[in-house]
Amino acid sequence: GEARRGKMAAGGAAEAQARFGHSVKGLLTEKVTSCGTDVIALTKQVLKGSRSAELLGQAARNMVMQEDAILHSEDSLRKMAIITTHLQYQ
């Protein structure tokens, strides 16, 4: 009976170890999955951020171009006003 009891205890221990291994595997899989999800979310955030920076840069460039156009128009209007004044005096 002693040998049989030892075998059963060993069997029970092996089963407990297998269960433990299985739960550890399950937890690891869960962690890896959640880590993967976090990495994907972080990547999306970073891409969104760089896209925002890109759009802001583009908007700034457009504003500079428009400012140049406005200044040029102002200059042209001033010149036209001077010409108009000269023509009135003739």
Disulfide bonds with the S-S distance in Angstrom:
none
